[in-house]
Amino acid sequence: MTTTAAEHLEVVESADGVPIACWRSGTGPPLVLVHGSGEDHSRWRPVVARLSDRFTVYAIDRRGRTASGDADSYTLRDEARDIAAVIDRAGPGADLLAHSYGAICALEATTLTKGIGRVILYEPPIPVDGSRDLSGLDTRLTELIDAGDEVRALGLFLVEVAGVSRREVDVLVRIPAFCERAPLARTLAREIEASRRYVIEPDRFRDVTLPALLLAGGDSPPELRQAVDAVGELLADSRVEVLAGQAHRAMDTAPRLFLDTVLGFLPQ
């Protein structure tokens, strides 16, 4: 993935020694951005310039993609430790903004470091009653990747998990920039399986008292809103805000609304 001249690469070593790349931009209080599955730090491009006007932004490449390293084994807890390491590097009181699967990782990170100021979680796909059955999808993705068809694997993920229509995917696979993202498909199966097996353990979050904003799209599937509400019940100081007319990618479809909501929550 290409980057902009305003971004500077920093590398943070995680607890298990894996190097985690962060793309730093802007000046001001620290703000750490965590992307979801099938993406890297560049997913924040529609909003990072305005965020960088007010914050020193650290946009993470999560482990296993682009400029970051990886390990032979994988757990969601490792991802949480990655985020905690970046928070500790960014400085005390760093705010945290995370999307989708990255929001589950960020939620876990709140139990690992006291360095987080505020946290914003956008539709973490935590399993709830009525969640779609994704069992077996990890196997289908792995088979496509092993066959060298990473583009098709990424398209399958977008249809089955992200809710993108097959017609849209047919258009996307003809775009060179989309094909450049195809290697990110190698991380999908493990994240889908980790998300599918994730269980909230309330006792581990009793001491998490930081202010939290939980975002939900007004047009998102009901199970995502239920997941957001479940996290709201978990965290002591949280509120839910619904982005009217939006689904799972408001930073793309309504960047002004997304930014106004995020910046309205974060301290001036």
DAUR-V856727 format. One record per pair of residues at least 12 apart in sequence whose C-alpha atoms are under 10 Angstrom apart, sorted by the first residue. I is the first residue (numbers start at 1). GAP is how many residues later the second one is. D is the distance in whole Angstrom. If there is no record, write none. Layout:
i	gap	d
I	GAP	D
I	GAP	D
This chain:
i	gap	d
1	39	8
1	40	9
1	41	7
1	65	7
1	66	9
1	176	9
1	179	7
1	180	8
2	40	8
2	64	10
3	20	9
3	38	9
3	39	7
3	42	9
4	19	10
4	21	10
4	38	10
4	41	9
5	20	9
6	17	9
6	18	8
6	19	6
6	20	8
6	43	9
6	46	10
7	15	9
7	16	6
7	17	5
7	18	5
7	19	8
7	45	10
7	50	9
7	51	9
7	52	9
8	14	8
8	15	5
8	16	5
8	17	6
8	18	10
8	50	9
9	12	7
9	13	6
9	14	5
9	15	6
9	16	9
9	49	9
9	50	10
9	51	10
9	58	9
10	12	5
10	13	6
10	14	7
10	48	9
10	49	10
10	50	10
10	57	10
10	76	10
11	12	9
11	49	10
11	50	10
11	56	9
11	57	8
11	58	10
11	75	9
11	78	10
12	48	10
12	56	9
12	70	8
12	71	10
12	73	7
12	74	6
12	75	10
12	76	10
12	77	7
12	78	10
13	55	10
13	56	10
13	69	8
13	72	7
13	73	8
13	76	10
14	49	10
14	55	10
14	64	8
14	65	9
14	66	10
14	67	7
14	68	5
14	69	8
14	70	8
14	71	6
14	72	8
15	63	8
15	64	10
15	66	6
15	67	7
15	69	9
15	70	7
16	54	10
16	55	8
16	62	8
16	65	9
16	66	9
17	52	9
17	53	9
17	54	9
17	65	10
18	45	8
18	46	10
18	50	8
18	51	6
18	52	6
18	53	7
18	60	10
18	64	8
19	42	10
19	43	10
19	44	8
19	45	10
19	48	9
19	49	6
19	50	5
19	51	8
19	52	10
19	63	9
20	40	7
20	41	7
20	42	7
20	43	6
20	44	9
20	45	10
20	46	10
20	47	8
20	48	5
20	49	6
20	50	9
20	59	10
20	62	7
20	63	9
20	65	9
20	66	8
21	20	9
21	37	9
21	38	8
21	39	6
21	40	5
21	41	8
21	42	8
21	44	9
21	45	8
21	46	6
21	47	5
21	48	8
21	61	10
21	65	9
22	12	10
22	19	8
22	35	9
22	36	5
22	37	5
22	38	4
22	39	6
22	40	9
22	45	9
22	46	8
22	64	8
23	18	7
23	19	9
23	34	8
23	35	5
23	36	5
23	37	6
23	38	8
23	44	10
24	28	9
24	31	10
24	32	7
24	33	5
24	34	5
24	35	6
24	36	9
24	66	10
25	23	8
25	24	8
25	26	9
25	27	6
25	28	9
25	30	8
25	31	6
25	32	5
25	33	7
25	34	8
26	22	9
26	23	8
26	24	9
26	25	8
26	26	4
26	27	6
26	28	7
26	29	6
26	30	5
26	31	6
26	32	9
27	24	10
27	25	7
27	26	7
27	27	7
27	28	5
27	29	4
27	30	8
28	23	10
28	24	8
28	25	8
28	26	6
28	27	4
28	28	5
28	29	8
29	23	10
29	25	7
29	26	5
29	27	6
29	28	8
29	61	9
29	62	9
29	63	9
29	64	8
29	65	7
29	66	8
29	238	9
29	239	10
30	22	10
30	24	9
30	25	6
30	26	5
30	27	6
30	28	7
30	57	9
30	59	10
30	60	6
30	61	7
30	62	8
30	63	8
30	64	5
30	65	6
30	66	9
30	86	10
30	87	9
31	20	9
31	21	9
31	23	9
31	24	6
31	25	6
31	26	5
31	27	6
31	28	8
31	56	9
31	59	8
31	60	10
31	62	9
31	63	6
31	64	5
31	65	6
31	66	7
31	85	9
31	86	9
31	87	9
31	88	10
31	235	10
32	23	9
32	24	8
32	25	6
32	26	5
32	27	6
32	28	7
32	51	8
32	54	8
32	55	7
32	58	8
32	62	7
32	63	6
32	64	5
32	65	6
32	66	8
32	84	9
32	87	9
33	15	9
33	24	7
33	25	6
33	26	5
33	27	6
33	28	9
33	50	9
33	62	9
33	63	6
33	64	5
33	65	6
33	66	8
33	69	9
33	70	10
33	73	10
33	87	10
34	24	9
34	25	7
34	26	6
34	27	8
34	28	7
34	49	8
34	62	8
34	63	6
34	64	4
34	65	6
34	66	9
34	67	9
34	68	5
34	69	7
34	71	9
34	72	8
34	87	10
35	24	8
35	25	7
35	26	8
35	27	7
35	62	9
35	63	6
35	64	5
35	65	7
35	66	8
35	67	5
35	68	8
35	70	10
35	71	10
36	26	9
36	62	8
36	63	5
36	64	5
36	65	5
36	66	5
36	67	7
36	68	9
36	69	9
36	86	10
36	88	9
36	155	9
37	25	9
37	62	9
37	63	7
37	64	6
37	65	7
37	117	10
37	120	9
37	121	10
37	124	10
37	125	9
37	147	8
37	148	9
37	150	8
37	151	6
37	152	10
37	153	10
37	154	7
37	155	8
38	27	9
38	63	10
38	116	7
38	117	10
38	119	8
38	120	9
38	124	10
38	143	8
38	144	8
38	145	9
38	146	5
38	147	6
38	148	9
38	149	7
38	150	6
38	153	9
39	22	8
39	23	9
39	26	8
39	27	9
39	142	7
39	143	10
39	144	10
39	145	7
39	146	9
39	148	10
39	149	10
40	19	9
40	20	7
40	21	5
40	22	7
40	23	9
40	24	10
40	25	7
40	26	7
40	27	9
40	28	10
40	141	9
40	144	8
41	17	9
41	18	5
41	19	5
41	20	5
41	21	8
41	24	10
41	25	9
41	26	10
42	17	8
42	18	9
42	19	8
43	16	9
43	56	10
43	206	10
43	208	9
43	209	9
44	15	8
44	55	10
44	207	8
44	208	9
45	14	10
45	206	9
45	207	9
46	205	7
46	206	6
46	207	9
46	208	10
46	209	7
46	210	10
46	213	10
47	204	7
47	205	8
47	208	6
47	209	8
47	211	8
47	212	7
48	203	10
48	211	10
50	206	10
50	209	8
50	213	10
51	208	8
51	211	9
51	212	8
54	209	9
54	214	8
55	39	10
55	40	10
55	213	10
56	34	9
56	38	9
57	33	9
57	37	10
57	38	10
57	39	10
58	28	8
58	29	9
58	31	10
58	32	8
58	36	10
58	38	10
59	27	10
59	38	10
60	22	9
60	23	8
60	26	8
62	17	7
62	20	8
62	21	9
62	40	8
62	125	10
63	15	9
63	16	7
63	19	8
63	124	9
64	119	10
64	120	8
64	122	8
64	123	7
65	116	10
65	118	8
65	119	6
65	120	9
65	121	9
65	122	8
66	115	9
66	117	9
66	118	8
73	117	10
74	113	10
74	116	7
74	117	9
74	120	9
75	115	8
75	116	9
75	119	7
76	25	10
76	26	10
76	28	8
76	29	6
76	30	10
76	32	8
76	114	9
76	115	8
76	117	10
76	118	6
76	119	8
76	122	9
77	27	10
77	28	7
77	29	10
77	31	7
77	32	8
77	35	10
77	117	10
78	27	9
78	30	10
78	31	10
79	23	9
79	25	9
79	26	6
79	27	8
79	29	9
79	30	8
80	22	9
80	23	10
80	24	9
80	25	5
80	26	6
80	27	8
80	28	6
80	29	4
80	30	8
80	31	9
80	32	8
80	33	10
81	24	9
81	25	9
81	27	8
81	28	6
81	29	10
81	30	10
81	31	7
81	32	9
82	23	9
82	24	10
82	27	8
83	13	9
83	19	10
83	22	8
83	23	7
83	24	10
83	25	9
83	26	6
83	27	9
83	29	9
83	30	9
84	21	10
84	22	8
84	24	9
84	25	6
84	26	8
84	27	9
84	28	6
84	29	6
84	30	9
84	31	8
84	32	9
85	24	9
85	27	9
85	28	8
85	30	10
86	29	10
87	22	9
87	26	8
87	27	9
87	28	6
87	29	7
87	30	10
88	25	8
88	26	9
88	27	6
88	28	8
89	26	9
90	25	9
90	26	10
91	24	7
91	25	9
91	26	10
92	21	10
92	22	8
92	23	5
92	24	7
92	25	8
93	21	8
93	22	5
93	23	5
93	24	4
93	25	8
94	20	10
94	21	6
94	22	5
94	23	5
94	24	7
94	25	9
95	20	9
95	21	6
95	22	5
95	23	5
95	24	6
95	25	8
95	116	10
95	117	10
95	171	8
95	172	9
96	13	10
96	14	10
96	20	7
96	21	8
96	22	6
96	23	5
96	24	6
96	25	8
96	116	9
96	170	10
97	21	9
97	22	6
97	23	5
97	24	6
97	25	8
97	115	10
97	116	9
97	165	9
98	21	8
98	22	6
98	23	5
98	24	6
98	25	9
98	26	9
99	21	8
99	22	6
99	23	5
99	24	7
99	25	7
99	26	9
99	116	9
99	149	9
99	150	9
99	152	10
100	21	8
100	22	6
100	23	5
100	24	4
100	25	6
100	26	9
100	62	10
100	124	10
100	148	8
100	149	9
101	20	10
101	21	9
101	22	8
101	23	6
101	24	6
101	25	8
101	90	7
101	91	9
101	93	9
101	94	7
102	19	9
102	20	9
102	21	10
102	22	7
102	23	9
102	89	10
103	16	9
103	17	8
103	18	5
103	19	6
103	20	7
103	21	5
103	22	8
103	23	9
103	111	10
104	17	8
104	18	9
104	19	9
104	20	5
104	21	7
104	22	7
104	90	10
104	91	8
104	94	9
104	96	10
104	127	10
105	16	10
105	19	9
105	90	10
106	13	8
106	14	9
106	15	8
106	18	9
107	12	8
107	13	9
107	14	8
107	17	9
107	98	9
107	101	10
107	105	10
107	124	9
107	128	10
108	92	10
108	96	9
108	97	9
110	94	10
110	95	8
110	97	9
110	98	7
110	99	9
110	100	8
111	93	7
111	94	7
111	95	9
111	96	8
111	97	7
112	96	10
113	95	10
114	94	9
114	95	10
114	96	9
115	95	10
116	94	8
116	95	10
117	93	7
117	94	8
117	95	9
117	149	9
117	150	10
118	91	10
118	92	6
118	93	5
118	94	6
118	95	8
118	120	10
118	147	9
118	148	7
118	149	9
119	91	7
119	92	7
119	93	5
119	94	6
119	95	8
119	119	9
119	146	10
119	147	9
120	91	9
120	92	6
120	93	5
120	94	6
120	95	7
120	118	9
120	119	10
120	120	10
120	142	8
120	145	9
120	146	9
121	91	8
121	92	6
121	93	5
121	94	6
121	95	9
121	107	8
121	110	9
121	119	10
122	91	8
122	92	6
122	93	5
122	94	6
122	95	9
122	102	10
122	106	8
122	118	10
122	119	10
122	126	8
122	127	9
122	128	9
123	91	7
123	92	6
123	93	6
123	94	8
123	97	9
123	100	10
123	101	6
123	102	7
123	103	9
123	104	7
123	105	6
123	106	10
123	108	10
123	124	9
123	125	7
123	126	10
124	71	9
124	90	9
124	91	9
124	92	9
124	100	7
124	101	9
124	103	7
124	104	7
124	107	9
124	124	10
125	36	10
125	67	10
125	70	7
125	71	9
125	73	9
125	98	8
125	99	6
125	100	9
125	101	9
125	102	6
125	103	8
126	68	10
126	69	6
126	70	7
126	71	9
126	72	7
126	73	8
126	74	8
126	97	9
126	98	8
126	100	9
126	101	5
126	102	8
126	104	9
126	105	9
127	68	7
127	69	6
127	70	8
127	71	7
127	72	8
127	73	9
127	96	8
127	97	9
127	99	9
127	100	7
127	103	10
128	68	10
128	71	9
128	95	7
128	96	8
128	97	10
128	98	7
128	99	6
128	102	8
129	94	8
129	97	8
129	98	9
130	92	8
130	93	6
130	94	10
130	96	9
131	65	9
131	90	9
131	91	9
131	92	6
131	93	8
131	95	9
131	96	9
132	28	9
132	29	9
132	64	10
132	91	8
133	63	8
134	26	8
134	27	8
134	58	8
134	59	8
134	61	10
134	62	7
135	57	9
135	58	8
135	61	8
135	62	10
136	53	10
136	56	10
136	57	9
137	19	9
137	20	8
137	23	8
137	24	9
137	51	10
137	52	7
137	55	8
137	56	9
138	19	9
138	50	7
138	51	4
138	52	7
138	53	9
138	54	7
138	55	7
139	50	7
139	51	10
139	54	10
140	13	8
140	16	9
140	17	10
140	49	9
141	12	5
141	13	8
141	14	10
141	15	8
141	16	8
141	44	8
141	45	8
141	46	10
141	47	8
141	48	6
141	49	10
141	51	10
142	43	9
142	44	8
142	45	10
142	46	9
142	47	6
142	48	9
144	12	10
144	41	10
144	42	10
145	37	10
145	38	9
145	40	7
145	41	7
145	43	10
145	44	10
146	40	9
148	35	10
149	33	9
149	34	10
149	36	9
150	29	9
150	31	9
150	32	5
150	33	6
150	34	8
150	35	6
150	36	7
151	21	10
151	22	7
151	27	8
151	28	6
151	29	9
151	30	8
151	31	5
151	32	8
151	33	9
151	34	8
152	17	9
152	18	10
152	21	8
152	27	10
152	30	8
152	33	9
153	29	8
153	30	10
153	31	10
153	32	6
153	33	9
153	35	9
153	36	10
154	15	9
154	19	9
154	24	9
154	25	9
154	27	8
154	28	6
154	29	9
154	30	8
154	31	5
154	32	9
154	34	8
155	13	9
155	14	6
155	15	8
155	17	8
155	18	8
155	23	10
155	27	9
155	30	9
156	13	9
156	29	10
157	28	8
157	31	8
157	32	9
157	35	9
161	31	9
162	85	10
162	86	8
162	87	9
163	57	9
163	58	9
163	84	9
163	85	9
200	30	9
200	31	8
200	34	8
201	33	9
202	29	10
202	31	9
202	32	6
202	33	9
203	31	9
204	30	10
205	29	7
205	30	7
205	31	9
206	28	8
206	29	8
206	30	8
207	28	9
207	29	9
208	26	9
208	27	7
208	28	7
208	29	9
209	26	7
209	27	6
209	28	6
209	29	9
210	25	8
210	26	8
210	27	6
210	28	8
211	24	9
211	25	8
211	26	5
211	27	6
211	28	8
211	54	9
211	55	10
212	19	10
212	20	8
212	23	8
212	24	9
212	25	6
212	26	4
212	27	7
212	28	9
212	53	9
212	54	10
213	15	10
213	19	9
213	24	9
213	25	6
213	26	5
213	27	6
213	28	7
213	48	9
213	49	8
213	52	7
213	53	9
214	14	6
214	15	8
214	17	8
214	18	7
214	24	7
214	25	6
214	26	5
214	27	6
214	28	8
215	13	7
215	14	10
215	24	9
215	25	6
215	26	5
215	27	6
215	28	7
215	33	10
215	35	10
215	43	9
215	46	9
215	47	9
216	12	7
216	13	9
216	24	7
216	25	6
216	26	5
216	27	6
216	28	9
216	30	8
216	31	8
216	32	8
216	33	10
216	34	9
217	24	9
217	25	6
217	26	5
217	27	6
217	28	7
217	29	5
217	30	4
217	31	6
217	32	8
217	33	7
218	23	9
218	24	6
218	25	5
218	26	5
218	27	5
218	28	6
218	29	6
218	30	9
219	23	9
219	24	8
219	25	7
219	26	6
219	27	5
219	28	5
219	29	8
220	22	10
220	23	10
220	24	10
220	25	9
220	26	7
220	27	4
220	28	6
220	29	9
221	26	8
221	27	9
224	23	10
224	24	9
225	15	10
225	17	9
228	12	7
228	13	10
241	20	8
242	19	10
243	14	8
243	15	8
243	18	8
244	13	9
246	12	10
